[in-house]
Amino acid sequence: MSDLKEWVYLNLINHVRMIRAARELASLAKERADAKAAFQPSRLKSCFKKL
């Protein structure tokens, strides 16, 4: 029975780790999308025109 408990416990830990990793990836993807939205080449062009 202890083997089963250990297996369940390890599976639970792995599950939590996978969820955390997925959340981290999602937040990184969101940050990247936000950064892409903020960076607009047209703004850059207008800045260079002023120079």
N, CA and C atoms as an extended XYZ file, in Angstrom:
153
Properties=species:S:1:pos:R:3:atomname:S:1:resname:S:1:resid:I:1 pbc="F F F"
N         0.828       -1.215        0.000 N   MET     1
C         0.000        0.000        0.000 CA  MET     1
C         0.860        1.262        0.000 C   MET     1
N         2.003        1.201        0.654 N   SER     2
C         2.853        2.394        0.713 CA  SER     2
C         3.373        2.778       -0.671 C   SER     2
N         3.578        1.765       -1.527 N   ASP     3
C         4.017        2.056       -2.895 CA  ASP     3
C         2.968        2.863       -3.641 C   ASP     3
N         1.712        2.505       -3.430 N   LEU     4
C         0.624        3.223       -4.083 CA  LEU     4
C         0.562        4.663       -3.584 C   LEU     4
N         0.696        4.843       -2.272 N   LYS     5
C         0.674        6.199       -1.697 CA  LYS     5
C         1.811        7.033       -2.259 C   LYS     5
N         2.981        6.417       -2.332 N   GLU     6
C         4.148        7.127       -2.853 CA  GLU     6
C         3.932        7.511       -4.314 C   GLU     6
N         3.363        6.588       -5.092 N   TRP     7
C         3.098        6.848       -6.504 CA  TRP     7
C         2.114        7.998       -6.670 C   TRP     7
N         1.050        7.971       -5.861 N   VAL     8
C         0.044        9.035       -5.925 CA  VAL     8
C         0.669       10.368       -5.539 C   VAL     8
N         1.476       10.360       -4.490 N   TYR     9
C         2.124       11.579       -4.015 CA  TYR     9
C         3.049       12.161       -5.085 C   TYR     9
N         3.858       11.293       -5.693 N   LEU    10
C         4.773       11.760       -6.741 CA  LEU    10
C         4.006       12.281       -7.948 C   LEU    10
N         2.919       11.607       -8.298 N   ASN    11
C         2.097       12.075       -9.411 CA  ASN    11
C         1.510       13.441       -9.115 C   ASN    11
N         1.075       13.630       -7.885 N   LEU    12
C         0.497       14.912       -7.476 CA  LEU    12
C         1.539       16.023       -7.577 C   LEU    12
N         2.741       15.734       -7.096 N   ILE    13
C         3.821       16.725       -7.165 CA  ILE    13
C         4.124       17.079       -8.622 C   ILE    13
N         4.213       16.061       -9.472 N   ASN    14
C         4.484       16.315      -10.894 CA  ASN    14
C         3.370       17.117      -11.535 C   ASN    14
N         2.147       16.808      -11.149 N   HIS    15
C         0.994       17.527      -11.689 CA  HIS    15
C         1.071       19.012      -11.322 C   HIS    15
N         1.373       19.280      -10.062 N   VAL    16
C         1.492       20.667       -9.595 CA  VAL    16
C         2.620       21.377      -10.332 C   VAL    16
N         3.738       20.681      -10.509 N   ARG    17
C         4.866       21.279      -11.241 CA  ARG    17
C         4.483       21.613      -12.674 C   ARG    17
N         3.749       20.698      -13.311 N   MET    18
C         3.339       20.941      -14.694 CA  MET    18
C         2.385       22.128      -14.779 C   MET    18
N         1.479       22.233      -13.808 N   ILE    19
C         0.547       23.367      -13.795 CA  ILE    19
C         1.318       24.672      -13.615 C   ILE    19
N         2.265       24.669      -12.686 N   ARG    20
C         3.078       25.881      -12.461 CA  ARG    20
C         3.859       26.258      -13.710 C   ARG    20
N         4.439       25.263      -14.362 N   ALA    21
C         5.210       25.528      -15.581 CA  ALA    21
C         4.301       26.085      -16.677 C   ALA    21
N         3.102       25.534      -16.785 N   ALA    22
C         2.161       26.013      -17.801 CA  ALA    22
C         1.755       27.452      -17.521 C   ALA    22
N         1.529       27.769      -16.244 N   ARG    23
C         1.180       29.152      -15.878 CA  ARG    23
C         2.318       30.101      -16.207 C   ARG    23
N         3.537       29.675      -15.904 N   GLU    24
C         4.714       30.499      -16.184 CA  GLU    24
C         4.843       30.758      -17.687 C   GLU    24
N         4.660       29.702      -18.470 N   LEU    25
C         4.725       29.853      -19.928 CA  LEU    25
C         3.642       30.791      -20.435 C   LEU    25
N         2.450       30.660      -19.869 N   ALA    26
C         1.342       31.521      -20.294 CA  ALA    26
C         1.640       32.978      -19.970 C   ALA    26
N         2.203       33.227      -18.789 N   SER    27
C         2.499       34.614      -18.425 CA  SER    27
C         3.627       35.173      -19.292 C   SER    27
N         4.607       34.337      -19.619 N   LEU    28
C         5.680       34.792      -20.509 CA  LEU    28
C         5.138       35.099      -21.901 C   LEU    28
N         4.237       34.249      -22.380 N   ALA    29
C         3.638       34.482      -23.697 CA  ALA    29
C         2.841       35.782      -23.696 C   ALA    29
N         2.148       36.050      -22.599 N   LYS    30
C         1.356       37.279      -22.498 CA  LYS    30
C         2.281       38.497      -22.481 C   LYS    30
N         3.357       38.410      -21.702 N   GLU    31
C         4.321       39.518      -21.653 CA  GLU    31
C         4.894       39.782      -23.046 C   GLU    31
N         5.195       38.704      -23.758 N   ARG    32
C         5.772       38.851      -25.096 CA  ARG    32
C         4.764       39.496      -26.048 C   ARG    32
N         3.514       39.069      -25.941 N   ALA    33
C         2.473       39.646      -26.795 CA  ALA    33
C         2.281       41.124      -26.470 C   ALA    33
N         2.313       41.458      -25.170 N   ASP    34
C         2.181       42.861      -24.765 CA  ASP    34
C         3.342       43.689      -25.303 C   ASP    34
N         4.544       43.120      -25.230 N   ALA    35
C         5.722       43.837      -25.723 CA  ALA    35
C         5.637       44.040      -27.234 C   ALA    35
N         5.153       43.028      -27.938 N   LYS    36
C         5.005       43.158      -29.394 CA  LYS    36
C         3.981       44.228      -29.735 C   LYS    36
N         2.902       44.277      -28.961 N   ALA    37
C         1.859       45.272      -29.211 CA  ALA    37
C         2.386       46.679      -28.929 C   ALA    37
N         3.255       46.787      -27.919 N   ALA    38
C         3.788       48.099      -27.553 CA  ALA    38
C         4.809       48.587      -28.581 C   ALA    38
N         5.533       47.651      -29.183 N   PHE    39
C         6.551       48.028      -30.165 CA  PHE    39
C         5.915       48.131      -31.538 C   PHE    39
N         5.746       49.340      -32.001 N   GLN    40
C         5.150       49.562      -33.315 CA  GLN    40
C         6.144       50.314      -34.193 C   GLN    40
N         6.551       49.710      -35.289 N   PRO    41
C         7.538       50.353      -36.170 CA  PRO    41
C         7.115       51.741      -36.641 C   PRO    41
N         5.818       51.976      -36.765 N   SER    42
C         5.362       53.293      -37.228 CA  SER    42
C         5.767       54.387      -36.235 C   SER    42
N         5.744       54.053      -34.961 N   ARG    43
C         6.199       55.022      -33.945 CA  ARG    43
C         7.674       55.329      -34.136 C   ARG    43
N         8.426       54.276      -34.408 N   LEU    44
C         9.863       54.429      -34.600 CA  LEU    44
C        10.147       55.341      -35.795 C   LEU    44
N         9.409       55.149      -36.868 N   LYS    45
C         9.589       55.972      -38.069 CA  LYS    45
C         9.314       57.437      -37.773 C   LYS    45
N         8.266       57.705      -37.020 N   SER    46
C         7.940       59.101      -36.715 CA  SER    46
C         9.017       59.729      -35.832 C   SER    46
N         9.626       58.928      -34.972 N   CYS    47
C        10.722       59.448      -34.140 CA  CYS    47
C        11.918       59.831      -35.010 C   CYS    47
N        12.235       58.990      -35.996 N   PHE    48
C        13.367       59.276      -36.866 CA  PHE    48
C        13.102       60.479      -37.763 C   PHE    48
N        11.860       60.673      -38.148 N   LYS    49
C        11.524       61.831      -38.982 CA  LYS    49
C        11.791       63.134      -38.237 C   LYS    49
N        11.562       63.109      -36.922 N   LYS    50
C        11.783       64.314      -36.109 CA  LYS    50
C        13.263       64.661      -36.019 C   LYS    50
N        14.120       63.645      -36.130 N   LEU    51
C        15.565       63.897      -36.083 CA  LEU    51
C        15.977       64.505      -37.376 C   LEU    51
